[in-house]
Amino acid sequence: MEVTLRVSQAEGITEQTDRKLIATGIVGSVIAALCCFTPILVVLLGALGLSAWLGWLDYVLLPALAFFVALTVYAVWRRQRWLNTRTDG
């Protein structure tokens, strides 16, 4: 009984963690893509008087976009691997 309970708790934690990773990756990718490909940040920073930061924007946004896309791919791969081992065994 204890072993079954521990396994089910571990599966719940893994499933929740995978869902959070996927959600974080997708939300981060969408926000970074919106900021990269639309003038949202340009208008926002200009309105706040921080337009001097616009020169450095690409150095931050493109790596952030790459990071969040990689995080999404990793989370989906991890979830697929977990689902495959769960159904196989």
Secondary structure by P-SEA (a helix, b strand, c coil): caaaaaaaaaaaaaaaaaaaaaaaaaaaaaaaaaaaccaaaaaaaaaaccccccccccccaaaaaaaaaaaaaaaaaaaaaaaaaaaac
